[in-house]
Amino acid sequence: EGFSRIISTRYAENLDEAGRDYLKRIARATSRMGELIDDLLTFSRIGRSEMQKTSINLRDLLMEALNDIKEETKDRLISWKIGPLPEVEVDRSLMRQALVNLLSNAIKFTSTRTHAHIEVGCESDHPNEHVIFISDDGVGFDPRYTKKLFGVFERLHNDKQFEGTGIGLANVQRIIKRHGGRIWAMGNVDAGATFHFSIPKPEER
């Protein structure tokens, strides 16, 4: 990546159009490989890091996650609907990362919508766990391939349409499972998607 950047800044005028195109391809490929390595390292760390659970207001953590990805929403028209969210016992850093990944997913796959709608809330009829959902009206996915969503390197959309390494949802699943929860998704082609995940309620002391 470094050498291609040097060539681009110092010697681009000596290249013809085809040469400059090859250089751009090298830059894109090395950038993508860097992202892939970073995501794989994150995936590895999630499985090995020590959990430090604390009591956290999930709505506050959601607001922090939204602030982390505010650049992704710039110049986008998105209507947010955020319902009441519970107090949970989670590892703050890991759960924040899970929320960032899920919100980024919703933002990315609604990018074809002029006016996108994303909703975050908590279902109320689960006695032993909190069930959180993040729903969008984006491109959705074919429900026949739902099981592939959380696999490493599994992608249901062309990377020319939507960039990504195919590791984000695998990271989310690993985080939720480490908290003793579960994660699942529902969707249809061009009809949006909803991701649910559960967090066990703490036992009464």
FIROTI-94651 format. One record per residue: residue number from 0; residue in one letter; x, y, z of N, C-alpha, C in turn. Coordinates in nm, 2 decimals. Last residue first. Layout:
# residues N
{voro NUM,"A",{X,Y,Z},{X,Y,Z},{X,Y,Z}}
...
END
This chain:
# residues 205
{voro 204,"R",{-3.07,-1.16,4.35},{-2.99,-1.19,4.46},{-3.06,-1.18,4.59}}
{voro 203,"E",{-3.19,-1.30,4.05},{-3.22,-1.21,4.16},{-3.13,-1.26,4.28}}
{voro 202,"E",{-2.98,-1.31,3.77},{-3.05,-1.38,3.87},{-3.07,-1.29,3.99}}
{voro 201,"P",{-3.02,-1.09,3.49},{-2.94,-1.14,3.60},{-3.03,-1.21,3.70}}
{voro 200,"K",{-3.13,-1.21,3.17},{-3.16,-1.12,3.29},{-3.08,-1.18,3.41}}
{voro 199,"P",{-2.94,-1.26,2.88},{-3.00,-1.31,3.00},{-3.02,-1.21,3.11}}
{voro 198,"I",{-3.02,-1.11,2.58},{-2.92,-1.10,2.70},{-2.99,-1.15,2.82}}
{voro 197,"S",{-3.05,-1.17,2.23},{-3.10,-1.18,2.37},{-2.98,-1.16,2.47}}
{voro 196,"F",{-3.14,-1.01,1.92},{-3.04,-1.08,2.01},{-3.09,-1.07,2.15}}
{voro 195,"H",{-3.25,-0.99,1.59},{-3.28,-1.00,1.73},{-3.16,-1.06,1.80}}
{voro 194,"F",{-3.28,-0.80,1.30},{-3.19,-0.88,1.38},{-3.23,-0.87,1.53}}
{voro 193,"T",{-3.46,-0.77,1.01},{-3.47,-0.75,1.16},{-3.37,-0.85,1.23}}
{voro 192,"A",{-3.48,-0.61,0.70},{-3.43,-0.72,0.78},{-3.45,-0.68,0.93}}
{voro 191,"G",{-3.64,-0.54,0.37},{-3.59,-0.51,0.50},{-3.54,-0.64,0.58}}
{voro 190,"A",{-3.72,-0.62,0.13},{-3.83,-0.60,0.22},{-3.77,-0.58,0.36}}
{voro 189,"D",{-3.55,-0.73,-0.06},{-3.61,-0.59,-0.09},{-3.72,-0.56,0.01}}
{voro 188,"V",{-3.61,-1.05,0.06},{-3.55,-0.97,-0.05},{-3.62,-0.84,-0.07}}
{voro 187,"N",{-3.66,-1.05,0.41},{-3.70,-1.09,0.28},{-3.63,-1.00,0.18}}
{voro 186,"G",{-3.58,-1.17,0.75},{-3.58,-1.08,0.64},{-3.64,-1.14,0.51}}
{voro 185,"M",{-3.44,-1.22,1.07},{-3.56,-1.24,0.98},{-3.55,-1.14,0.87}}
{voro 184,"A",{-3.20,-1.37,1.28},{-3.25,-1.27,1.19},{-3.36,-1.31,1.11}}
{voro 183,"W",{-3.06,-1.41,1.61},{-3.12,-1.46,1.49},{-3.17,-1.34,1.41}}
{voro 182,"I",{-2.87,-1.51,1.90},{-2.90,-1.41,1.80},{-2.96,-1.48,1.67}}
{voro 181,"R",{-2.84,-1.54,2.26},{-2.86,-1.60,2.12},{-2.89,-1.48,2.02}}
{voro 180,"G",{-2.63,-1.53,2.55},{-2.75,-1.50,2.47},{-2.75,-1.58,2.34}}
{voro 179,"G",{-2.40,-1.54,2.70},{-2.50,-1.64,2.72},{-2.63,-1.62,2.65}}
{voro 178,"H",{-2.20,-1.38,2.61},{-2.29,-1.32,2.72},{-2.40,-1.42,2.76}}
{voro 177,"R",{-2.10,-1.52,2.41},{-2.02,-1.51,2.53},{-2.10,-1.45,2.64}}
{voro 176,"K",{-2.30,-1.47,2.22},{-2.29,-1.61,2.28},{-2.20,-1.60,2.41}}
{voro 175,"I",{-2.25,-1.21,2.15},{-2.37,-1.24,2.22},{-2.36,-1.38,2.28}}
{voro 174,"I",{-1.99,-1.24,2.03},{-2.01,-1.15,2.15},{-2.14,-1.19,2.23}}
{voro 173,"R",{-2.05,-1.40,1.82},{-1.95,-1.45,1.92},{-1.97,-1.37,2.05}}
{voro 172,"Q",{-2.22,-1.24,1.67},{-2.27,-1.37,1.72},{-2.18,-1.42,1.84}}
{voro 171,"V",{-2.05,-1.03,1.60},{-2.17,-1.00,1.68},{-2.21,-1.13,1.75}}
{voro 170,"N",{-1.87,-1.17,1.43},{-1.82,-1.10,1.56},{-1.94,-1.08,1.65}}
{voro 169,"A",{-2.04,-1.23,1.23},{-1.97,-1.34,1.30},{-1.92,-1.29,1.44}}
{voro 168,"L",{-2.09,-0.98,1.13},{-2.20,-1.05,1.20},{-2.15,-1.17,1.28}}
{voro 167,"G",{-1.83,-0.92,1.02},{-1.90,-0.83,1.12},{-2.00,-0.91,1.20}}
{voro 166,"I",{-1.72,-1.06,0.82},{-1.68,-1.10,0.95},{-1.77,-1.03,1.06}}
{voro 165,"G",{-1.73,-0.97,0.56},{-1.80,-1.09,0.59},{-1.77,-1.14,0.73}}
{voro 164,"T",{-1.62,-0.73,0.48},{-1.53,-0.84,0.48},{-1.60,-0.97,0.52}}
{voro 163,"G",{-1.76,-0.48,0.25},{-1.76,-0.56,0.38},{-1.66,-0.68,0.37}}
{voro 162,"E",{-1.99,-0.29,0.05},{-1.85,-0.33,0.09},{-1.86,-0.40,0.22}}
{voro 161,"F",{-2.22,-0.36,-0.19},{-2.21,-0.33,-0.04},{-2.07,-0.38,0.00}}
{voro 160,"Q",{-2.17,-0.40,-0.46},{-2.29,-0.32,-0.41},{-2.27,-0.27,-0.27}}
{voro 159,"K",{-1.95,-0.54,-0.47},{-1.95,-0.42,-0.55},{-2.07,-0.33,-0.51}}
{voro 158,"D",{-2.01,-0.77,-0.32},{-1.93,-0.66,-0.25},{-1.91,-0.54,-0.34}}
{voro 157,"N",{-2.34,-0.89,-0.32},{-2.22,-0.86,-0.40},{-2.14,-0.75,-0.33}}
{voro 156,"H",{-2.46,-1.05,-0.03},{-2.47,-0.95,-0.13},{-2.33,-0.93,-0.19}}
{voro 155,"L",{-2.41,-1.24,0.17},{-2.52,-1.26,0.08},{-2.54,-1.16,-0.03}}
{voro 154,"R",{-2.11,-1.39,0.28},{-2.18,-1.26,0.24},{-2.29,-1.30,0.14}}
{voro 153,"E",{-1.89,-1.53,0.51},{-2.02,-1.55,0.43},{-2.08,-1.41,0.40}}
{voro 152,"F",{-1.67,-1.49,0.66},{-1.65,-1.48,0.52},{-1.78,-1.50,0.44}}
{voro 151,"V",{-1.82,-1.68,0.92},{-1.71,-1.60,0.88},{-1.69,-1.61,0.73}}
{voro 150,"G",{-2.18,-1.67,0.95},{-2.06,-1.74,0.92},{-1.94,-1.65,0.88}}
{voro 149,"F",{-2.42,-1.55,0.98},{-2.33,-1.53,1.09},{-2.20,-1.61,1.07}}
{voro 148,"L",{-2.58,-1.61,0.75},{-2.55,-1.47,0.79},{-2.44,-1.46,0.89}}
{voro 147,"K",{-2.65,-1.87,0.69},{-2.52,-1.82,0.64},{-2.48,-1.69,0.70}}
{voro 146,"K",{-2.91,-1.90,0.77},{-2.81,-1.97,0.85},{-2.66,-1.92,0.81}}
{voro 145,"T",{-3.05,-1.77,0.56},{-3.04,-1.71,0.69},{-2.93,-1.77,0.77}}
{voro 144,"Y",{-3.12,-1.84,0.30},{-2.98,-1.84,0.34},{-2.95,-1.77,0.48}}
{voro 143,"R",{-3.39,-1.81,0.27},{-3.33,-1.94,0.25},{-3.19,-1.95,0.30}}
{voro 142,"P",{-3.45,-1.54,0.27},{-3.45,-1.62,0.40},{-3.40,-1.76,0.39}}
{voro 141,"D",{-3.24,-1.31,0.12},{-3.32,-1.43,0.09},{-3.33,-1.52,0.22}}
{voro 140,"F",{-3.27,-0.98,0.27},{-3.20,-1.10,0.22},{-3.29,-1.21,0.20}}
{voro 139,"G",{-3.28,-0.62,0.26},{-3.31,-0.75,0.31},{-3.22,-0.86,0.26}}
{voro 138,"V",{-3.25,-0.35,0.18},{-3.26,-0.45,0.08},{-3.29,-0.59,0.13}}
{voro 137,"G",{-3.43,-0.19,0.45},{-3.33,-0.19,0.34},{-3.35,-0.31,0.24}}
{voro 136,"D",{-3.56,-0.10,0.68},{-3.64,-0.12,0.56},{-3.55,-0.13,0.43}}
{voro 135,"D",{-3.48,-0.27,0.99},{-3.46,-0.17,0.89},{-3.54,-0.20,0.77}}
{voro 134,"S",{-3.43,-0.32,1.34},{-3.51,-0.35,1.22},{-3.48,-0.23,1.12}}
{voro 133,"I",{-3.32,-0.49,1.61},{-3.28,-0.37,1.52},{-3.34,-0.40,1.39}}
{voro 132,"F",{-3.42,-0.58,1.94},{-3.42,-0.60,1.80},{-3.38,-0.47,1.73}}
{voro 131,"I",{-3.36,-0.78,2.23},{-3.34,-0.66,2.16},{-3.36,-0.68,2.01}}
{voro 130,"V",{-3.49,-0.93,2.50},{-3.47,-0.96,2.36},{-3.47,-0.82,2.29}}
{voro 129,"H",{-3.37,-1.05,2.81},{-3.41,-0.93,2.73},{-3.39,-0.96,2.59}}
{voro 128,"E",{-3.50,-1.33,2.98},{-3.40,-1.27,2.90},{-3.46,-1.14,2.84}}
{voro 127,"N",{-3.71,-1.45,3.12},{-3.57,-1.48,3.16},{-3.46,-1.41,3.08}}
{voro 126,"P",{-3.96,-1.37,3.00},{-3.93,-1.37,3.15},{-3.79,-1.38,3.19}}
{voro 125,"H",{-4.06,-1.18,2.75},{-3.96,-1.28,2.78},{-3.92,-1.28,2.92}}
{voro 124,"D",{-4.21,-0.96,2.63},{-4.28,-1.09,2.68},{-4.18,-1.20,2.70}}
{voro 123,"S",{-4.11,-0.73,2.52},{-4.14,-0.73,2.66},{-4.19,-0.86,2.72}}
{voro 122,"E",{-3.84,-0.63,2.31},{-3.96,-0.71,2.33},{-3.99,-0.73,2.48}}
{voro 121,"C",{-3.70,-0.32,2.24},{-3.69,-0.44,2.33},{-3.83,-0.50,2.34}}
{voro 120,"G",{-3.55,-0.16,1.95},{-3.64,-0.17,2.07},{-3.62,-0.30,2.14}}
{voro 119,"V",{-3.50,0.05,1.68},{-3.44,-0.03,1.78},{-3.53,-0.04,1.90}}
{voro 118,"E",{-3.53,0.10,1.33},{-3.60,0.09,1.46},{-3.52,0.00,1.55}}
{voro 117,"I",{-3.50,0.30,1.05},{-3.43,0.20,1.13},{-3.50,0.21,1.27}}
{voro 116,"H",{-3.55,0.39,0.72},{-3.62,0.38,0.85},{-3.55,0.27,0.93}}
{voro 115,"A",{-3.45,0.62,0.46},{-3.44,0.50,0.53},{-3.51,0.51,0.67}}
{voro 114,"H",{-3.50,0.76,0.17},{-3.54,0.79,0.31},{-3.54,0.65,0.38}}
{voro 113,"T",{-3.38,0.63,-0.05},{-3.37,0.77,-0.04},{-3.40,0.82,0.11}}
{voro 112,"R",{-3.19,0.33,-0.02},{-3.32,0.40,0.01},{-3.30,0.55,0.02}}
{voro 111,"T",{-2.95,0.22,-0.03},{-3.02,0.24,-0.16},{-3.15,0.31,-0.14}}
{voro 110,"S",{-2.87,0.19,0.23},{-2.81,0.30,0.15},{-2.88,0.32,0.02}}
{voro 109,"T",{-2.94,-0.01,0.40},{-3.05,0.09,0.36},{-3.00,0.20,0.27}}
{voro 108,"F",{-2.71,-0.14,0.45},{-2.81,-0.21,0.37},{-2.94,-0.13,0.34}}
{voro 107,"K",{-2.58,0.04,0.63},{-2.52,0.00,0.50},{-2.63,-0.05,0.40}}
{voro 106,"I",{-2.74,0.06,0.85},{-2.71,0.18,0.78},{-2.67,0.14,0.63}}
{voro 105,"A",{-2.74,-0.21,0.94},{-2.86,-0.15,0.90},{-2.84,-0.02,0.82}}
{voro 104,"N",{-2.46,-0.23,0.99},{-2.52,-0.32,0.90},{-2.65,-0.26,0.85}}
{voro 103,"S",{-2.43,-0.05,1.20},{-2.36,-0.02,1.07},{-2.42,-0.11,0.96}}
{voro 102,"L",{-2.58,-0.18,1.39},{-2.62,-0.05,1.34},{-2.56,-0.02,1.21}}
{voro 101,"L",{-2.41,-0.40,1.43},{-2.55,-0.42,1.39},{-2.61,-0.29,1.33}}
{voro 100,"N",{-2.17,-0.28,1.51},{-2.17,-0.37,1.39},{-2.31,-0.38,1.34}}
{voro 99,"V",{-2.24,-0.15,1.74},{-2.19,-0.07,1.63},{-2.20,-0.16,1.50}}
{voro 98,"L",{-2.32,-0.36,1.91},{-2.42,-0.26,1.86},{-2.37,-0.18,1.74}}
{voro 97,"A",{-2.08,-0.49,1.94},{-2.19,-0.56,1.88},{-2.29,-0.46,1.83}}
{voro 96,"Q",{-1.94,-0.29,2.08},{-1.89,-0.33,1.95},{-2.00,-0.40,1.87}}
{voro 95,"R",{-2.08,-0.28,2.31},{-2.08,-0.16,2.23},{-2.03,-0.20,2.09}}
{voro 94,"M",{-2.02,-0.53,2.41},{-2.16,-0.50,2.37},{-2.16,-0.38,2.28}}
{voro 93,"L",{-1.74,-0.50,2.47},{-1.79,-0.60,2.37},{-1.93,-0.57,2.32}}
{voro 92,"S",{-1.74,-0.29,2.66},{-1.67,-0.27,2.53},{-1.72,-0.37,2.43}}
{voro 91,"R",{-1.91,-0.39,2.87},{-1.94,-0.26,2.80},{-1.87,-0.26,2.67}}
{voro 90,"D",{-2.05,-0.69,2.93},{-1.92,-0.63,2.91},{-1.94,-0.51,2.82}}
{voro 89,"V",{-2.36,-0.65,3.11},{-2.28,-0.69,3.00},{-2.13,-0.64,3.01}}
{voro 88,"E",{-2.66,-0.64,3.23},{-2.53,-0.67,3.28},{-2.45,-0.73,3.17}}
{voro 87,"V",{-2.89,-0.37,3.16},{-2.84,-0.50,3.14},{-2.70,-0.52,3.20}}
{voro 86,"E",{-3.19,-0.20,3.15},{-3.06,-0.21,3.22},{-3.01,-0.35,3.20}}
{voro 85,"P",{-3.36,-0.17,2.82},{-3.34,-0.21,2.96},{-3.20,-0.18,3.02}}
{voro 84,"L",{-3.52,0.09,2.63},{-3.42,-0.02,2.64},{-3.39,-0.05,2.79}}
{voro 83,"P",{-3.79,0.22,2.45},{-3.73,0.20,2.58},{-3.63,0.07,2.57}}
{voro 82,"G",{-3.70,0.27,2.09},{-3.79,0.25,2.21},{-3.72,0.24,2.34}}
{voro 81,"I",{-3.64,0.48,1.84},{-3.57,0.40,1.94},{-3.66,0.40,2.06}}
{voro 80,"K",{-3.62,0.53,1.51},{-3.72,0.51,1.61},{-3.66,0.42,1.72}}
{voro 79,"W",{-3.50,0.75,1.27},{-3.47,0.66,1.38},{-3.59,0.65,1.47}}
{voro 78,"S",{-3.47,0.80,0.93},{-3.56,0.82,1.05},{-3.54,0.71,1.15}}
{voro 77,"I",{-3.22,0.94,0.74},{-3.26,0.82,0.81},{-3.36,0.86,0.93}}
{voro 76,"L",{-3.06,1.05,0.48},{-3.19,1.08,0.54},{-3.24,0.95,0.61}}
{voro 75,"R",{-2.71,1.13,0.48},{-2.82,1.03,0.47},{-2.94,1.08,0.54}}
{voro 74,"D",{-2.50,1.29,0.54},{-2.56,1.31,0.41},{-2.67,1.20,0.38}}
{voro 73,"K",{-2.37,1.05,0.77},{-2.36,1.19,0.71},{-2.42,1.19,0.57}}
{voro 72,"T",{-2.36,0.80,0.87},{-2.50,0.86,0.85},{-2.49,1.00,0.79}}
{voro 71,"E",{-2.10,0.75,0.91},{-2.17,0.67,0.81},{-2.31,0.72,0.78}}
{voro 70,"E",{-2.02,0.92,1.11},{-1.97,0.95,0.98},{-2.05,0.87,0.87}}
{voro 69,"K",{-2.13,0.80,1.34},{-2.20,0.92,1.28},{-2.15,0.96,1.14}}
{voro 68,"I",{-2.05,0.59,1.49},{-2.07,0.57,1.34},{-2.14,0.68,1.28}}
{voro 67,"D",{-2.03,0.67,1.75},{-1.91,0.60,1.69},{-1.93,0.60,1.54}}
{voro 66,"N",{-2.29,0.74,1.80},{-2.19,0.85,1.79},{-2.07,0.79,1.73}}
{voro 65,"L",{-2.40,0.49,1.83},{-2.45,0.58,1.72},{-2.35,0.69,1.70}}
{voro 64,"A",{-2.28,0.41,2.07},{-2.25,0.34,1.94},{-2.29,0.42,1.82}}
{voro 63,"E",{-2.40,0.59,2.25},{-2.25,0.59,2.23},{-2.21,0.52,2.09}}
{voro 62,"M",{-2.66,0.50,2.23},{-2.63,0.64,2.19},{-2.48,0.65,2.16}}
{voro 61,"L",{-2.63,0.24,2.34},{-2.67,0.26,2.20},{-2.64,0.40,2.15}}
{voro 60,"L",{-2.57,0.31,2.60},{-2.47,0.24,2.52},{-2.50,0.25,2.37}}
{voro 59,"D",{-2.82,0.42,2.68},{-2.70,0.50,2.68},{-2.59,0.44,2.59}}
{voro 58,"R",{-2.98,0.19,2.65},{-3.00,0.30,2.56},{-2.88,0.40,2.56}}
{voro 57,"L",{-2.88,0.02,2.85},{-2.85,-0.02,2.71},{-2.88,0.10,2.61}}
{voro 56,"N",{-2.71,0.09,3.13},{-2.83,0.13,3.06},{-2.81,0.11,2.91}}
{voro 55,"I",{-2.54,-0.17,3.30},{-2.53,-0.06,3.20},{-2.67,-0.03,3.15}}
{voro 54,"S",{-2.33,-0.33,3.52},{-2.47,-0.29,3.50},{-2.47,-0.17,3.41}}
{voro 53,"T",{-2.07,-0.53,3.38},{-2.12,-0.42,3.47},{-2.26,-0.39,3.43}}
{voro 52,"K",{-1.82,-0.78,3.32},{-1.96,-0.74,3.32},{-1.99,-0.63,3.42}}
{voro 51,"Q",{-1.57,-0.85,3.15},{-1.59,-0.76,3.26},{-1.73,-0.70,3.26}}
{voro 50,"M",{-1.40,-1.13,3.02},{-1.53,-1.05,3.03},{-1.53,-0.97,3.16}}
{voro 49,"E",{-1.10,-1.13,2.84},{-1.17,-1.15,2.97},{-1.29,-1.07,2.98}}
{voro 48,"S",{-1.07,-1.25,2.50},{-1.07,-1.14,2.60},{-1.14,-1.18,2.73}}
{voro 47,"R",{-1.10,-1.45,2.31},{-1.00,-1.47,2.42},{-1.01,-1.37,2.53}}
{voro 46,"G",{-1.29,-1.38,2.12},{-1.30,-1.52,2.18},{-1.20,-1.54,2.30}}
{voro 45,"I",{-1.21,-1.13,2.04},{-1.34,-1.15,2.11},{-1.35,-1.28,2.18}}
{voro 44,"R",{-0.97,-1.18,1.91},{-0.96,-1.12,2.04},{-1.09,-1.14,2.12}}
{voro 43,"S",{-1.06,-1.28,1.66},{-0.98,-1.36,1.75},{-0.98,-1.31,1.89}}
{voro 42,"F",{-1.20,-1.06,1.56},{-1.27,-1.19,1.58},{-1.19,-1.28,1.68}}
{voro 41,"T",{-0.98,-0.88,1.54},{-1.09,-0.85,1.63},{-1.17,-0.98,1.66}}
{voro 40,"L",{-0.84,-1.01,1.34},{-0.78,-0.99,1.47},{-0.88,-0.96,1.57}}
{voro 39,"L",{-1.02,-0.99,1.13},{-0.99,-1.12,1.18},{-0.92,-1.11,1.32}}
{voro 38,"D",{-1.03,-0.71,1.09},{-1.15,-0.78,1.14},{-1.12,-0.92,1.19}}
{voro 37,"D",{-0.76,-0.67,1.01},{-0.81,-0.60,1.13},{-0.94,-0.68,1.18}}
{voro 36,"I",{-0.77,-0.82,0.77},{-0.68,-0.86,0.88},{-0.73,-0.80,1.01}}
{voro 35,"L",{-0.96,-0.67,0.62},{-0.98,-0.81,0.65},{-0.90,-0.85,0.77}}
{voro 34,"E",{-0.83,-0.42,0.60},{-0.96,-0.43,0.67},{-0.99,-0.57,0.71}}
{voro 33,"G",{-0.62,-0.50,0.44},{-0.59,-0.44,0.57},{-0.72,-0.45,0.66}}
{voro 32,"M",{-0.75,-0.58,0.21},{-0.68,-0.68,0.28},{-0.65,-0.63,0.42}}
{voro 31,"R",{-0.85,-0.33,0.12},{-0.94,-0.43,0.16},{-0.87,-0.54,0.24}}
{voro 30,"S",{-0.60,-0.21,0.06},{-0.69,-0.15,0.16},{-0.79,-0.25,0.22}}
{voro 29,"T",{-0.52,-0.37,-0.15},{-0.44,-0.37,-0.02},{-0.52,-0.31,0.09}}
{voro 28,"A",{-0.72,-0.31,-0.34},{-0.70,-0.45,-0.29},{-0.62,-0.45,-0.16}}
{voro 27,"R",{-0.69,-0.04,-0.38},{-0.82,-0.09,-0.33},{-0.80,-0.23,-0.27}}
{voro 26,"A",{-0.43,-0.03,-0.49},{-0.46,0.04,-0.37},{-0.59,-0.01,-0.30}}
{voro 25,"I",{-0.46,-0.19,-0.72},{-0.36,-0.23,-0.61},{-0.40,-0.16,-0.48}}
{voro 24,"R",{-0.63,-0.03,-0.86},{-0.67,-0.16,-0.82},{-0.59,-0.21,-0.71}}
{voro 23,"K",{-0.47,0.20,-0.91},{-0.59,0.21,-0.82},{-0.64,0.08,-0.78}}
{voro 22,"L",{-0.29,0.08,-1.08},{-0.24,0.13,-0.95},{-0.36,0.15,-0.85}}
{voro 21,"Y",{-0.44,0.02,-1.30},{-0.38,-0.09,-1.23},{-0.34,-0.04,-1.09}}
{voro 20,"D",{-0.50,0.29,-1.38},{-0.61,0.20,-1.33},{-0.55,0.08,-1.25}}
{voro 19,"R",{-0.25,0.38,-1.45},{-0.31,0.44,-1.34},{-0.43,0.36,-1.28}}
{voro 18,"G",{-0.21,0.21,-1.67},{-0.12,0.20,-1.56},{-0.18,0.26,-1.44}}
{voro 17,"A",{-0.41,0.31,-1.84},{-0.42,0.17,-1.80},{-0.33,0.15,-1.67}}
{voro 16,"E",{-0.32,0.57,-1.90},{-0.45,0.55,-1.83},{-0.46,0.40,-1.77}}
{voro 15,"D",{0.03,0.57,-1.82},{-0.08,0.59,-1.91},{-0.21,0.56,-1.83}}
{voro 14,"L",{0.26,0.75,-1.61},{0.18,0.63,-1.64},{0.07,0.67,-1.74}}
{voro 13,"N",{0.38,0.98,-1.53},{0.45,0.89,-1.62},{0.38,0.77,-1.67}}
{voro 12,"E",{0.21,1.08,-1.33},{0.21,1.15,-1.47},{0.29,1.07,-1.57}}
{voro 11,"A",{0.27,0.93,-1.11},{0.15,0.90,-1.18},{0.15,0.97,-1.32}}
{voro 10,"Y",{0.49,0.95,-0.94},{0.51,0.90,-1.08},{0.39,0.88,-1.16}}
{voro 9,"R",{0.42,1.04,-0.69},{0.54,1.09,-0.75},{0.55,1.06,-0.90}}
{voro 8,"T",{0.17,0.93,-0.61},{0.20,1.08,-0.58},{0.32,1.13,-0.66}}
{voro 7,"S",{0.18,0.67,-0.69},{0.07,0.75,-0.73},{0.10,0.90,-0.71}}
{voro 6,"I",{0.41,0.57,-0.57},{0.40,0.58,-0.72},{0.29,0.67,-0.76}}
{voro 5,"I",{0.33,0.59,-0.30},{0.44,0.67,-0.35},{0.44,0.68,-0.50}}
{voro 4,"R",{0.12,0.41,-0.30},{0.09,0.55,-0.27},{0.20,0.64,-0.32}}
{voro 3,"S",{0.26,0.17,-0.35},{0.16,0.22,-0.45},{0.12,0.36,-0.43}}
{voro 2,"F",{0.40,0.16,-0.11},{0.47,0.18,-0.24},{0.38,0.23,-0.35}}
{voro 1,"G",{0.20,0.12,0.08},{0.29,0.23,0.09},{0.35,0.26,-0.04}}
{voro 0,"E",{0.08,-0.12,0.00},{0.00,0.00,0.00},{0.09,0.13,0.00}}
END
